[in-house]
Amino acid sequence: MVFQLSKEEVLKVCKECNSFDEDNESCVKKDEPARTLNTVRICKKWDEHYGGKCLFRGQP
């Protein structure tokens, strides 16, 4: 089963992450370019938090 996350569900986890830039709503990982939440489709931390495979489709 794959959980389809809402933006609110994603932000709940991202706000606790050191890689999250809240001002730009983007994920900034070492040695990688920043990616806005709309381009981040999957994240290990979401999976761990919600207890299964998670997918965020973002806003068009």
N, C-alpha and C positions, 0 to 999 in steps of 0.2 A: 504494500500500500504506500502511496506517495501523498504526503500532505501538501496541499496547495495553500501557501501562506499569504495572508493579507499584508499590506504595508505596515500596519500596526503591529502585527505579530513579528515581522522581521525587525522592526525598530526596537521592540522589547528586548531582543537578544543583542542586536548591534550596539545599542547604547551602553552595554556592559563590556564591549570589546575594545581592546587597545588599538585595533586597526581601523576603527570607525572614526571618520571625521564628520562630526554631527553638523557643523556649519554647512558643509557641502553635500551631506547625505551620501558619502562615498566610503568605499573600503580602500584603505591605503596599506598594502602589505609591502614588506621589505623587498627590494629588487624587482618590483612590479609597478606598472603605472596605476594611478588611482582609477577606480571604477565606480561609477554612480550605482546606486541601488538598482536602477532599471537594467543595468548590464550584468549585475551579479545574479545569477540564476540559482546557484546552489552554494551551500556553505556547511562545512562540517559542524560548526558550532550550532547552527539551526537544528541539524539532525540530532545532535546530542541533547539539546534543550527540549525538543518536542518528542524525542524517543522514536524516531523513524526518518526515512528519507523525506526531505523537504524540497519544495520548488517554489520560487517566487517569480512570477511572470511580469511584475512591474506595471507601470502605467505607460500607455502609448505616448 
